[in-house]
Amino acid sequence: MSSSGRGLRLAVAVLILIVALLFLSARIGISYSSSLLESRQHQQARGWLDSVACFWPKSARWHYLSARTHRRMREFDQFEADLRIAQKKGWDREAIQWERLVAQAQQGRFRELTGRWDEMFQRAGSDGPEIGQAFVTQALGTFQMADAARGLQAWKRDFPDDPTAYLFAGQIEEAYLNWAQAEEEYRTGLEYNPGHPELSLGLARCLIRLRELNEAIELLEEIHTDAPASEYYELLAQACFDQGDFDRAEELCARGLSKYPSSLMLRKLRVSLLLEKSELDQSLVLLSVLAAEFPADVEIRYQLGRTLQRLGRKEEAQPHLEFAEAGSEQMGRLNHLHDELTKDPDNPDLLFEVAMIYYNYKSRQEGIVWLKNLLQRFPHYQPALEVLHGQ
């Protein structure tokens, strides 16, 4: 055989070997990404899938696993695009339907899941945290507190290292002003996820409320490089203010506002610092702006009334102080109303009463969320429709 013939055969053999190696690498990469998904290492799974796509055509399985990864990471547009391609390429129909079902749960489309929860829990597998979070969200939204508690318990039992379960549990306790219980949830979550920024911030919030200020400051200083910067400044400045370190609180407040000028907590704290120095005129200017932006905020209205009072403008102060007194009384009723809703979760009048307390005395935006949630369950409830129509 001529040397050119032998060279051609060698080249073909090398090419076949390269293709075989690439094929094997693609198979290994896709299998490994599937294993990473099962162990809930989503970023790593995404990296392996993207690496495979650089040197091998995307198969039905690749698109299916890519869709699952996007869903886990709440990237629903990319999820749907990949899932459609996987379906066109012949991927298992039942697996496709399951992905869409879990995506509906993650997106809060609970009406479409009526009668499906038992099936979903039985089949949950590594999707347990997504299904658990959806179920607890749905139960909380309908004030099925016993169901929410059971869902959280199962979620933490089956996935004890999932930080979201402890975030949910802590935030629920915070909503009911149960600071010690919330602290316990965040601490337990941090035992499984040391240094987790959101759990650490939750714990810091509780420590400030419980007046454990030294620990709160120490914790915040440890996590500041990982924490969402606005809340880092808000909490650390508040802790320093409550501790009486007004100079440091002022420095942190100024630094935070230079980066996050819309932070309501920092804007309120700036006013508190000015009032501490009896700079009433400047405080009044800032409070007037805040009250125009947030007319339902009881704390702002109270501070505005007290500042006007201290400036001798008692008649102007009176409406703000009366509003703050009424608001404090109404906000104090919320825990009782929440307890009533737990006993009677299908009572639209109770839901409306809670919604209007939030709307009138805490935050217009939060009240509107409550009203919209009410209308999802009771679409023809006229008082809620009238309030939203007047927006």
C-alpha contacts under 8 A as a table, 3 or more apart, distances in Angstrom:
res1	aa1	res2	aa2	distance
1	M	5	G	6.32
1	M	6	R	6.78
2	S	5	G	5.24
2	S	6	R	6.43
3	S	6	R	5.09
3	S	7	G	6.06
4	S	7	G	4.99
4	S	8	L	6.19
5	G	8	L	5.11
5	G	9	R	6.29
6	R	9	R	5.14
6	R	10	L	6.14
7	G	10	L	5.06
7	G	11	A	6.12
8	L	11	A	5.05
8	L	12	V	6.15
9	R	12	V	5.09
9	R	13	A	6.06
10	L	13	A	5.01
10	L	14	V	6.07
11	A	14	V	5.08
11	A	15	L	6.08
12	V	15	L	4.99
12	V	16	I	6.08
13	A	16	I	5.08
13	A	17	L	6.11
14	V	17	L	4.99
14	V	18	I	6.13
15	L	18	I	5.05
15	L	19	V	6.15
16	I	19	V	5.11
16	I	20	A	6.00
17	L	20	A	5.01
17	L	21	L	6.04
18	I	21	L	5.06
18	I	22	L	6.09
19	V	22	L	5.03
19	V	23	F	6.01
20	A	23	F	5.01
20	A	24	L	6.06
21	L	24	L	5.04
21	L	25	S	5.97
22	L	25	S	4.95
22	L	26	A	6.03
22	L	55	F	7.32
22	L	56	W	7.19
23	F	26	A	5.09
23	F	27	R	6.21
23	F	56	W	7.36
24	L	27	R	5.06
24	L	28	I	6.12
25	S	28	I	5.07
25	S	29	G	5.92
25	S	52	V	7.84
26	A	29	G	5.01
26	A	30	I	6.05
26	A	52	V	5.55
26	A	56	W	6.53
27	R	30	I	5.32
27	R	31	S	6.08
28	I	31	S	5.13
28	I	32	Y	5.97
29	G	32	Y	5.10
29	G	33	S	6.10
29	G	48	W	5.99
29	G	49	L	6.96
29	G	51	S	7.99
29	G	52	V	6.27
30	I	33	S	5.07
30	I	34	S	6.25
30	I	48	W	7.22
30	I	49	L	6.40
30	I	52	V	7.24
30	I	62	W	6.72
31	S	34	S	5.09
31	S	35	S	6.39
32	Y	35	S	5.02
32	Y	36	L	6.18
32	Y	45	A	7.67
32	Y	48	W	7.62
33	S	36	L	4.95
33	S	37	L	6.20
33	S	44	Q	7.48
33	S	45	A	4.44
33	S	46	R	7.36
33	S	48	W	5.81
33	S	49	L	6.41
33	S	65	L	7.79
34	S	37	L	5.11
34	S	38	E	6.37
34	S	45	A	7.13
34	S	65	L	6.75
35	S	38	E	5.07
35	S	39	S	6.34
36	L	39	S	5.08
36	L	40	R	6.07
36	L	41	Q	5.15
36	L	42	H	6.82
36	L	44	Q	6.87
36	L	45	A	5.40
37	L	40	R	4.76
37	L	41	Q	5.68
37	L	42	H	5.79
37	L	45	A	6.04
37	L	69	T	7.08
37	L	126	S	7.97
38	E	41	Q	7.70
38	E	126	S	5.58
39	S	126	S	7.20
40	R	126	S	7.11
41	Q	44	Q	5.65
41	Q	45	A	6.27
42	H	45	A	5.03
42	H	46	R	6.15
42	H	69	T	6.12
42	H	72	R	7.16
42	H	73	M	7.20
43	Q	46	R	5.07
43	Q	47	G	6.30
44	Q	47	G	5.03
44	Q	48	W	6.39
45	A	48	W	5.26
45	A	49	L	6.24
45	A	69	T	7.17
46	R	49	L	5.22
46	R	50	D	6.14
46	R	66	S	7.16
46	R	69	T	6.53
47	G	50	D	5.21
47	G	51	S	6.16
48	W	51	S	5.01
48	W	52	V	6.27
49	L	52	V	5.21
49	L	53	A	6.30
49	L	62	W	7.12
49	L	66	S	6.93
50	D	53	A	5.09
50	D	54	C	6.59
51	S	54	C	5.35
51	S	55	F	7.45
52	V	55	F	5.82
52	V	56	W	5.93
53	A	56	W	5.40
53	A	57	P	6.35
53	A	58	K	6.09
58	K	61	R	7.98
58	K	62	W	5.64
58	K	63	H	6.71
59	S	62	W	5.01
59	S	63	H	6.40
59	S	86	A	7.79
59	S	89	K	7.69
60	A	63	H	5.25
60	A	64	Y	6.17
60	A	85	I	7.19
60	A	86	A	4.56
60	A	87	Q	7.51
60	A	89	K	5.31
60	A	90	G	6.77
60	A	91	W	5.81
61	R	64	Y	4.97
61	R	65	L	6.09
61	R	86	A	6.86
61	R	91	W	6.91
62	W	65	L	5.29
62	W	66	S	5.97
62	W	86	A	7.89
63	H	66	S	4.93
63	H	67	A	5.99
63	H	82	D	5.08
63	H	83	L	6.43
63	H	85	I	6.59
63	H	86	A	5.17
64	Y	67	A	5.07
64	Y	68	R	6.31
64	Y	82	D	6.56
64	Y	83	L	5.78
64	Y	86	A	5.36
64	Y	91	W	7.43
64	Y	96	I	7.94
65	L	68	R	5.02
65	L	69	T	6.18
66	S	69	T	5.07
66	S	70	H	6.20
66	S	79	F	7.34
66	S	82	D	6.56
67	A	70	H	5.13
67	A	71	R	6.14
67	A	78	Q	6.99
67	A	79	F	4.29
67	A	80	E	6.90
67	A	81	A	7.70
67	A	82	D	5.08
67	A	83	L	5.43
68	R	71	R	5.07
68	R	72	R	6.17
68	R	79	F	6.85
68	R	99	E	7.10
69	T	72	R	5.16
69	T	73	M	6.26
69	T	79	F	7.73
70	H	73	M	5.05
70	H	74	R	6.06
70	H	75	E	4.89
70	H	76	F	6.53
70	H	78	Q	6.29
70	H	79	F	5.02
71	R	74	R	4.83
71	R	75	E	5.66
71	R	76	F	5.77
71	R	79	F	5.52
71	R	103	A	6.60
72	R	75	E	7.66
72	R	130	E	7.72
74	R	106	Q	7.88
75	E	78	Q	5.81
75	E	79	F	6.15
76	F	79	F	4.72
76	F	80	E	6.10
76	F	103	A	7.80
77	D	80	E	5.34
77	D	81	A	6.36
78	Q	81	A	5.11
78	Q	82	D	6.20
79	F	82	D	5.42
79	F	83	L	6.05
80	E	83	L	5.07
80	E	84	R	6.11
81	A	84	R	5.38
81	A	85	I	6.58
82	D	85	I	5.22
82	D	86	A	6.19
83	L	86	A	5.00
83	L	87	Q	6.12
83	L	96	I	7.01
84	R	87	Q	5.08
84	R	88	K	6.22
85	I	88	K	5.00
85	I	89	K	6.12
86	A	89	K	5.11
86	A	90	G	6.45
86	A	91	W	5.45
87	Q	90	G	5.21
87	Q	91	W	5.20
87	Q	92	D	7.49
87	Q	93	R	7.14
87	Q	96	I	6.96
88	K	91	W	7.48
90	G	93	R	7.85
91	W	95	A	7.77
91	W	96	I	7.39
92	D	95	A	5.42
92	D	96	I	6.42
93	R	96	I	5.08
93	R	97	Q	6.26
94	E	97	Q	5.09
94	E	98	W	6.22
95	A	98	W	5.09
95	A	99	E	6.35
96	I	99	E	5.23
96	I	100	R	6.49
97	Q	100	R	5.19
97	Q	101	L	6.19
98	W	101	L	5.00
98	W	102	V	6.25
99	E	102	V	5.31
99	E	103	A	6.11
100	R	103	A	4.98
100	R	104	Q	6.20
101	L	104	Q	5.19
101	L	105	A	6.53
101	L	113	L	7.71
102	V	105	A	5.02
102	V	106	Q	6.24
102	V	127	D	7.95
102	V	130	E	7.53
102	V	131	I	6.86
103	A	106	Q	5.01
103	A	107	Q	6.11
104	Q	107	Q	5.14
104	Q	108	G	6.29
104	Q	109	R	5.16
104	Q	110	F	7.23
104	Q	112	E	7.45
104	Q	113	L	7.73
105	A	108	G	5.26
105	A	109	R	5.86
105	A	110	F	6.25
105	A	113	L	7.25
105	A	130	E	7.74
105	A	131	I	6.64
105	A	134	A	5.47
105	A	135	F	7.80
106	Q	109	R	7.70
106	Q	130	E	6.33
106	Q	131	I	7.25
106	Q	133	Q	7.80
106	Q	134	A	5.75
108	G	134	A	6.73
108	G	138	Q	7.58
109	R	112	E	5.95
109	R	113	L	7.27
110	F	113	L	5.12
110	F	114	T	6.87
110	F	138	Q	6.90
111	R	114	T	5.67
113	L	116	R	5.22
113	L	117	W	6.79
114	T	117	W	7.23
115	G	118	D	7.42
116	R	119	E	5.42
116	R	120	M	6.19
117	W	120	M	4.98
117	W	121	F	6.19
117	W	135	F	7.78
118	D	121	F	5.29
118	D	122	Q	6.24
119	E	122	Q	5.16
119	E	123	R	6.25
120	M	123	R	5.21
120	M	124	A	5.60
120	M	131	I	7.27
121	F	124	A	4.94
121	F	128	G	7.23
121	F	131	I	7.19
124	A	127	D	5.10
124	A	128	G	4.88
124	A	131	I	7.02
125	G	128	G	5.74
126	S	129	P	7.47
127	D	130	E	5.51
127	D	131	I	6.31
128	G	131	I	5.17
128	G	132	G	5.77
128	G	155	W	7.17
128	G	158	D	7.83
128	G	159	F	7.76
129	P	132	G	4.94
129	P	133	Q	5.92
129	P	155	W	6.40
129	P	159	F	7.10
129	P	162	D	7.41
129	P	165	A	7.72
130	E	133	Q	5.24
130	E	134	A	6.21
131	I	134	A	5.11
131	I	135	F	6.07
132	G	135	F	5.15
132	G	136	V	6.11
132	G	151	G	6.19
132	G	152	L	7.09
132	G	154	A	7.93
132	G	155	W	5.74
133	Q	136	V	5.24
133	Q	137	T	6.04
133	Q	165	A	7.40
134	A	137	T	5.10
134	A	138	Q	6.11
135	F	138	Q	5.11
135	F	139	A	6.09
135	F	148	A	7.37
135	F	151	G	6.84
136	V	139	A	5.01
136	V	140	L	6.04
136	V	147	D	7.42
136	V	148	A	4.72
136	V	149	A	7.77
136	V	151	G	5.81
136	V	152	L	6.68
137	T	140	L	5.19
137	T	141	G	6.07
137	T	148	A	7.64
138	Q	141	G	5.09
138	Q	142	T	6.42
139	A	142	T	5.29
139	A	143	F	5.97
139	A	144	Q	4.86
139	A	145	M	6.55
139	A	147	D	6.11
139	A	148	A	5.21
140	L	143	F	4.80
140	L	144	Q	5.92
140	L	145	M	6.17
140	L	148	A	6.10
141	G	144	Q	7.73
141	G	373	N	7.44
142	T	345	P	6.12
142	T	346	D	7.54
143	F	341	L	6.21
143	F	342	T	5.36
143	F	345	P	5.23
144	Q	147	D	5.43
144	Q	148	A	6.28
144	Q	342	T	6.27
144	Q	345	P	6.66
145	M	148	A	4.90
145	M	149	A	6.08
145	M	342	T	6.08
146	A	149	A	5.11
146	A	150	R	6.23
147	D	150	R	5.12
147	D	151	G	6.02
148	A	151	G	5.03
148	A	152	L	6.13
149	A	152	L	5.16
149	A	153	Q	6.13
150	R	153	Q	5.07
150	R	154	A	6.20
151	G	154	A	5.24
151	G	155	W	6.05
152	L	155	W	4.95
152	L	156	K	6.13
152	L	165	A	6.64
152	L	169	A	7.16
153	Q	156	K	5.34
153	Q	157	R	6.09
154	A	157	R	4.99
154	A	158	D	6.04
155	W	158	D	5.41
155	W	159	F	5.87
155	W	160	P	7.51
155	W	165	A	6.58
156	K	159	F	5.20
156	K	160	P	4.67
156	K	161	D	7.72
156	K	162	D	7.34
156	K	165	A	6.09
156	K	166	Y	7.63
157	R	160	P	5.55
159	F	162	D	5.53
160	P	192	Y	7.32
161	D	189	G	7.32
161	D	192	Y	5.20
161	D	193	N	6.69
162	D	165	A	6.00
162	D	166	Y	7.59
162	D	189	G	7.90
163	P	166	Y	5.47
163	P	167	L	6.26
163	P	189	G	5.82
163	P	190	L	7.90
163	P	192	Y	7.82
163	P	193	N	6.74
163	P	196	H	7.92
163	P	199	L	7.42
164	T	167	L	4.87
164	T	168	F	6.06
165	A	168	F	5.24
165	A	169	A	6.23
166	Y	169	A	4.94
166	Y	170	G	5.89
166	Y	185	E	5.61
166	Y	186	Y	6.04
166	Y	188	T	7.44
166	Y	189	G	5.34
166	Y	199	L	7.73
167	L	170	G	5.15
167	L	171	Q	6.00
167	L	185	E	7.62
167	L	186	Y	6.75
167	L	189	G	7.69
167	L	198	E	7.58
167	L	199	L	6.29
167	L	202	G	7.65
168	F	171	Q	5.19
168	F	172	I	6.16
169	A	172	I	5.26
169	A	173	E	6.45
169	A	182	A	7.18
169	A	185	E	6.35
170	G	173	E	5.19
170	G	174	E	6.17
170	G	181	Q	7.42
170	G	182	A	4.28
170	G	183	E	7.02
170	G	184	E	7.91
170	G	185	E	5.28
170	G	186	Y	6.01
170	G	202	G	7.37
171	Q	174	E	4.88
171	Q	175	A	6.13
171	Q	182	A	6.92
171	Q	202	G	7.85
172	I	175	A	5.13
172	I	176	Y	6.66
172	I	182	A	7.74
173	E	176	Y	5.22
173	E	177	L	6.23
173	E	178	N	5.00
173	E	179	W	6.73
173	E	181	Q	6.31
173	E	182	A	5.03
174	E	177	L	4.72
174	E	178	N	5.55
174	E	179	W	5.87
174	E	182	A	5.90
174	E	206	C	7.97
175	A	178	N	7.54
176	Y	335	N	6.61
178	N	181	Q	5.57
178	N	182	A	6.17
179	W	182	A	5.01
179	W	183	E	6.00
179	W	206	C	5.42
179	W	209	R	6.97
179	W	210	L	6.98
180	A	183	E	5.01
180	A	184	E	6.36
180	A	206	C	7.20
180	A	210	L	7.52
181	Q	184	E	5.08
181	Q	185	E	6.44
182	A	185	E	5.15
182	A	186	Y	6.32
182	A	203	L	7.69
182	A	206	C	6.91
183	E	186	Y	5.25
183	E	187	R	6.10
183	E	202	G	7.67
183	E	203	L	5.49
183	E	206	C	5.66
183	E	207	L	7.30
184	E	187	R	5.12
184	E	188	T	6.15
185	E	188	T	5.22
185	E	189	G	6.23
186	Y	189	G	5.05
186	Y	190	L	6.18
186	Y	199	L	5.50
186	Y	200	S	7.23
186	Y	202	G	6.48
186	Y	203	L	5.54
187	R	190	L	5.04
187	R	191	E	6.36
187	R	199	L	7.82
187	R	203	L	6.88
188	T	191	E	5.15
188	T	192	Y	6.94
189	G	192	Y	5.45
189	G	193	N	6.05
189	G	199	L	6.85
190	L	193	N	4.58
190	L	194	P	4.76
190	L	195	G	6.69
190	L	196	H	6.56
190	L	199	L	6.49
190	L	200	S	7.32
191	E	194	P	5.80
193	N	196	H	5.64
195	G	199	L	7.91
195	G	200	S	6.64
195	G	223	I	6.95
196	H	199	L	5.52
196	H	200	S	6.00
197	P	200	S	5.06
197	P	201	L	6.13
197	P	223	I	6.56
197	P	226	D	6.00
197	P	227	A	5.05
197	P	228	P	7.75
198	E	201	L	5.04
198	E	202	G	6.14
198	E	227	A	7.09
199	L	202	G	5.03
199	L	203	L	6.18
200	S	203	L	5.05
200	S	204	A	6.12
200	S	219	L	7.23
200	S	220	L	7.66
200	S	223	I	7.54
201	L	204	A	4.94
201	L	205	R	6.20
201	L	220	L	7.37
201	L	227	A	7.46
201	L	231	E	7.75
201	L	232	Y	7.57
202	G	205	R	5.16
202	G	206	C	6.47
203	L	206	C	5.16
203	L	207	L	6.15
203	L	216	A	7.82
204	A	207	L	5.02
204	A	208	I	6.18
204	A	216	A	4.90
204	A	217	I	7.81
204	A	219	L	6.86
204	A	220	L	6.93
204	A	235	L	7.36
205	R	208	I	5.32
205	R	209	R	6.42
205	R	216	A	7.76
205	R	235	L	6.90
206	C	209	R	5.07
206	C	210	L	6.08
207	L	210	L	4.94
207	L	211	R	5.99
207	L	212	E	4.90
207	L	213	L	6.44
207	L	215	E	7.19
207	L	216	A	5.57
208	I	211	R	4.95
208	I	212	E	5.81
208	I	213	L	5.54
208	I	216	A	6.25
208	I	239	A	6.13
209	R	212	E	7.66
212	E	215	E	5.78
212	E	216	A	6.31
213	L	216	A	4.96
213	L	217	I	6.11
213	L	239	A	5.87
213	L	240	C	7.83
213	L	242	D	7.74
213	L	243	Q	6.70
214	N	217	I	5.24
214	N	218	E	6.15
215	E	218	E	5.07
215	E	219	L	6.01
216	A	219	L	5.14
216	A	220	L	6.16
216	A	236	L	7.82
216	A	239	A	7.13
217	I	220	L	5.17
217	I	221	E	6.13
217	I	236	L	6.11
217	I	239	A	6.56
217	I	240	C	7.60
218	E	221	E	5.23
218	E	222	E	6.35
219	L	222	E	5.19
219	L	223	I	6.57
220	L	223	I	5.32
220	L	224	H	5.90
220	L	232	Y	6.76
220	L	235	L	7.90
220	L	236	L	6.52
221	E	224	H	5.52
222	E	225	T	7.92
223	I	226	D	5.53
223	I	227	A	5.87
224	H	227	A	5.16
224	H	228	P	7.93
224	H	229	A	7.17
224	H	232	Y	6.31
227	A	231	E	7.57
227	A	232	Y	6.21
228	P	231	E	5.86
228	P	232	Y	6.27
229	A	232	Y	4.94
229	A	233	Y	6.27
230	S	233	Y	5.36
230	S	234	E	6.18
230	S	256	G	6.56
230	S	259	K	7.95
230	S	260	Y	6.38
230	S	263	S	7.31
231	E	234	E	4.82
231	E	235	L	5.95
232	Y	235	L	5.49
232	Y	236	L	6.01
233	Y	236	L	5.32
233	Y	237	A	5.78
233	Y	252	L	6.18
233	Y	253	C	6.84
233	Y	255	R	7.96
233	Y	256	G	5.52
233	Y	266	L	7.98
234	E	237	A	5.43
234	E	238	Q	6.10
234	E	253	C	7.32
234	E	256	G	7.41
234	E	265	M	6.27
234	E	266	L	5.78
235	L	238	Q	5.06
235	L	239	A	6.06
236	L	239	A	5.10
236	L	240	C	6.20
236	L	249	A	7.67
236	L	252	L	7.56
237	A	240	C	5.17
237	A	241	F	6.11
237	A	248	R	7.35
237	A	249	A	4.49
237	A	250	E	7.35
237	A	252	L	5.50
237	A	253	C	5.99
238	Q	241	F	5.00
238	Q	242	D	6.09
238	Q	249	A	6.84
238	Q	269	L	7.19
239	A	242	D	5.14
239	A	243	Q	6.11
239	A	249	A	7.93
240	C	243	Q	4.99
240	C	244	G	6.28
240	C	245	D	5.09
240	C	246	F	6.70
240	C	248	R	6.59
240	C	249	A	5.21
241	F	244	G	5.11
241	F	245	D	5.54
241	F	246	F	5.32
241	F	248	R	7.93
241	F	249	A	5.31
242	D	245	D	7.55
245	D	248	R	5.73
245	D	249	A	6.24
246	F	249	A	4.89
246	F	250	E	5.94
246	F	273	L	7.13
247	D	250	E	5.17
247	D	251	E	6.27
248	R	251	E	5.01
248	R	252	L	6.14
249	A	252	L	5.20
249	A	253	C	5.95
250	E	253	C	4.99
250	E	254	A	6.07
250	E	270	R	7.25
250	E	273	L	6.91
251	E	254	A	5.26
251	E	255	R	6.17
252	L	255	R	5.07
252	L	256	G	5.92
253	C	256	G	5.09
253	C	257	L	6.04
253	C	266	L	5.94
253	C	269	L	7.30
253	C	270	R	6.61
254	A	257	L	5.20
254	A	258	S	6.15
255	R	258	S	5.24
255	R	259	K	6.73
256	G	259	K	5.36
256	G	260	Y	5.78
256	G	261	P	7.52
256	G	266	L	7.26
257	L	260	Y	4.74
257	L	261	P	4.40
257	L	262	S	7.45
257	L	263	S	7.01
257	L	266	L	6.62
257	L	267	R	7.54
258	S	261	P	5.92
260	Y	263	S	5.72
261	P	267	R	7.83
262	S	267	R	7.64
263	S	266	L	5.42
263	S	267	R	6.23
264	L	267	R	5.03
264	L	268	K	6.11
265	M	268	K	5.20
265	M	269	L	6.14
266	L	269	L	4.91
266	L	270	R	6.07
267	R	270	R	5.12
267	R	271	V	6.58
268	K	271	V	5.21
268	K	272	S	6.39
268	K	300	I	7.61
269	L	272	S	4.90
269	L	273	L	6.19
270	R	273	L	5.14
270	R	274	L	6.35
271	V	274	L	5.06
271	V	275	L	6.14
271	V	283	S	5.52
271	V	286	L	6.91
271	V	287	L	7.23
272	S	275	L	5.05
272	S	276	E	6.09
273	L	276	E	5.01
273	L	277	K	6.61
274	L	277	K	5.19
274	L	278	S	6.24
274	L	279	E	5.25
274	L	280	L	7.27
274	L	282	Q	7.47
274	L	283	S	6.06
275	L	278	S	4.62
275	L	279	E	5.64
275	L	280	L	6.22
275	L	283	S	6.47
276	E	279	E	7.69
279	E	282	Q	5.90
279	E	283	S	6.22
280	L	283	S	4.93
280	L	284	L	6.01
280	L	307	T	6.44
280	L	310	R	7.90
280	L	311	L	7.24
281	D	284	L	5.12
281	D	285	V	6.50
282	Q	285	V	5.20
282	Q	286	L	6.48
283	S	286	L	5.28
283	S	287	L	6.01
283	S	307	T	7.54
284	L	287	L	5.05
284	L	288	S	5.95
284	L	304	L	6.69
284	L	307	T	6.51
284	L	308	L	7.34
285	V	288	S	5.32
285	V	289	V	6.53
286	L	289	V	5.27
286	L	290	L	6.29
287	L	290	L	4.95
287	L	291	A	5.95
287	L	300	I	6.74
287	L	303	Q	7.50
287	L	304	L	5.75
288	S	291	A	5.14
288	S	292	A	6.24
288	S	304	L	7.06
289	V	292	A	5.25
289	V	293	E	6.39
290	L	293	E	5.08
290	L	294	F	5.86
290	L	295	P	7.82
290	L	300	I	7.00
291	A	294	F	5.02
291	A	295	P	4.91
291	A	296	A	7.98
291	A	297	D	7.49
291	A	300	I	6.20
291	A	301	R	6.37
291	A	304	L	7.78
292	A	295	P	5.68
294	F	297	D	5.63
294	F	300	I	7.88
294	F	363	S	7.13
294	F	364	R	7.92
295	P	301	R	7.35
296	A	301	R	7.90
296	A	359	Y	7.04
296	A	360	N	5.33
296	A	361	Y	4.60
296	A	362	K	5.19
296	A	363	S	5.56
296	A	364	R	6.60
297	D	300	I	5.52
297	D	301	R	6.34
297	D	361	Y	5.82
297	D	362	K	4.83
297	D	363	S	6.21
298	V	301	R	5.17
298	V	302	Y	6.06
298	V	323	F	7.33
298	V	324	A	5.02
298	V	327	G	6.01
298	V	328	S	7.09
298	V	361	Y	5.88
298	V	362	K	6.38
299	E	302	Y	5.16
299	E	303	Q	6.23
299	E	324	A	7.15
300	I	303	Q	5.22
300	I	304	L	6.08
301	R	304	L	5.03
301	R	305	G	6.12
301	R	320	H	5.28
301	R	321	L	6.93
301	R	323	F	7.25
301	R	324	A	6.06
302	Y	305	G	5.10
302	Y	306	R	6.16
302	Y	320	H	6.13
302	Y	321	L	5.47
302	Y	323	F	7.85
302	Y	324	A	5.26
303	Q	306	R	5.10
303	Q	307	T	6.01
304	L	307	T	5.17
304	L	308	L	6.20
304	L	317	A	7.26
304	L	320	H	6.89
305	G	308	L	5.22
305	G	309	Q	6.09
305	G	316	E	7.56
305	G	317	A	4.22
305	G	318	Q	6.63
305	G	319	P	7.66
305	G	320	H	5.00
305	G	321	L	5.22
306	R	309	Q	4.90
306	R	310	R	6.12
306	R	317	A	6.77
306	R	321	L	7.36
307	T	310	R	5.07
307	T	311	L	6.26
307	T	317	A	7.82
308	L	311	L	5.04
308	L	312	G	6.42
308	L	313	R	5.14
308	L	314	K	6.50
308	L	316	E	6.78
308	L	317	A	5.22
309	Q	312	G	5.10
309	Q	313	R	5.32
309	Q	314	K	4.89
309	Q	316	E	7.98
309	Q	317	A	5.61
310	R	313	R	7.43
313	R	316	E	5.64
313	R	317	A	6.30
314	K	317	A	4.93
314	K	318	Q	6.19
315	E	318	Q	5.38
315	E	319	P	7.86
316	E	319	P	6.77
316	E	320	H	7.79
317	A	320	H	5.60
317	A	321	L	6.27
318	Q	321	L	5.20
318	Q	322	E	6.06
319	P	322	E	5.11
319	P	323	F	6.06
320	H	323	F	5.07
320	H	324	A	6.15
321	L	324	A	5.00
321	L	325	E	6.12
322	E	325	E	5.10
322	E	326	A	6.19
323	F	326	A	5.19
323	F	327	G	5.94
324	A	327	G	4.95
324	A	328	S	6.00
325	E	328	S	5.23
325	E	329	E	6.33
326	A	329	E	5.17
326	A	330	Q	6.21
327	G	330	Q	5.04
327	G	331	M	5.94
327	G	357	I	7.99
327	G	360	N	7.88
327	G	361	Y	5.19
328	S	331	M	5.13
328	S	332	G	6.04
329	E	332	G	5.15
329	E	333	R	6.72
330	Q	333	R	5.22
330	Q	334	L	7.05
330	Q	357	I	6.45
330	Q	361	Y	7.66
331	M	334	L	5.42
331	M	357	I	6.78
331	M	358	Y	7.91
331	M	361	Y	7.25
332	G	335	N	6.92
333	R	336	H	5.40
333	R	337	L	6.23
334	L	337	L	4.98
334	L	338	H	5.99
334	L	354	V	6.81
334	L	357	I	7.97
335	N	338	H	5.03
335	N	339	D	6.24
336	H	339	D	5.10
336	H	340	E	6.28
337	L	340	E	4.89
337	L	341	L	6.12
337	L	350	L	7.17
337	L	354	V	6.94
338	H	341	L	5.00
338	H	342	T	6.23
338	H	354	V	8.00
339	D	342	T	5.07
339	D	343	K	6.62
340	E	343	K	5.22
340	E	344	D	6.09
340	E	345	P	7.89
340	E	350	L	7.85
341	L	344	D	4.77
341	L	345	P	4.65
341	L	346	D	7.76
341	L	347	N	7.31
341	L	350	L	6.69
341	L	351	L	7.40
342	T	345	P	5.52
344	D	347	N	5.89
347	N	350	L	5.57
347	N	351	L	6.58
348	P	351	L	4.96
348	P	352	F	6.02
348	P	374	L	7.00
348	P	378	F	7.20
348	P	381	Y	7.63
349	D	352	F	5.05
349	D	353	E	6.18
350	L	353	E	5.06
350	L	354	V	6.35
351	L	354	V	5.27
351	L	355	A	6.13
351	L	370	W	7.83
351	L	374	L	6.62
352	F	355	A	4.93
352	F	356	M	6.11
352	F	370	W	7.97
352	F	371	L	6.88
352	F	374	L	7.26
352	F	383	P	7.92
352	F	384	A	6.92
353	E	356	M	5.28
353	E	357	I	6.37
354	V	357	I	5.22
354	V	358	Y	6.48
354	V	370	W	7.93
355	A	358	Y	5.30
355	A	359	Y	6.07
355	A	367	G	5.02
355	A	368	I	7.39
355	A	370	W	5.10
355	A	371	L	5.84
356	M	359	Y	4.69
356	M	360	N	5.78
356	M	367	G	6.19
357	I	360	N	5.29
357	I	361	Y	5.62
357	I	362	K	7.20
357	I	367	G	7.44
358	Y	361	Y	5.48
358	Y	362	K	4.85
358	Y	363	S	5.81
358	Y	364	R	6.98
358	Y	366	E	6.27
358	Y	367	G	4.70
359	Y	362	K	6.18
359	Y	363	S	5.45
359	Y	364	R	4.44
359	Y	365	Q	7.14
359	Y	366	E	6.53
359	Y	367	G	3.85
359	Y	368	I	6.69
360	N	363	S	7.02
360	N	364	R	6.73
360	N	367	G	7.63
362	K	366	E	7.62
362	K	367	G	7.90
363	S	366	E	5.18
363	S	367	G	6.17
364	R	367	G	5.10
364	R	368	I	6.18
365	Q	368	I	5.15
365	Q	369	V	6.42
366	E	369	V	5.13
366	E	370	W	6.47
367	G	370	W	5.11
367	G	371	L	6.25
368	I	371	L	4.94
368	I	372	K	6.09
368	I	388	L	7.34
369	V	372	K	5.19
369	V	373	N	6.17
370	W	373	N	5.09
370	W	374	L	6.16
371	L	374	L	5.01
371	L	375	L	6.29
371	L	384	A	5.95
371	L	388	L	7.70
372	K	375	L	5.05
372	K	376	Q	6.28
373	N	376	Q	5.14
373	N	377	R	6.84
374	L	377	R	5.47
374	L	378	F	5.98
374	L	379	P	7.67
374	L	384	A	7.79
375	L	378	F	4.67
375	L	379	P	4.37
375	L	380	H	7.03
375	L	381	Y	6.65
375	L	384	A	7.22
375	L	385	L	7.80
376	Q	379	P	5.68
378	F	381	Y	5.65
380	H	385	L	7.46
381	Y	384	A	5.93
381	Y	385	L	6.45
382	Q	385	L	5.00
382	Q	386	E	6.14
383	P	386	E	5.17
383	P	387	V	6.42
384	A	387	V	5.22
384	A	388	L	6.31
385	L	388	L	5.29
385	L	389	H	5.91
386	E	389	H	5.00
386	E	390	G	6.24
387	V	390	G	5.27
387	V	391	Q	6.87
388	L	391	Q	5.31
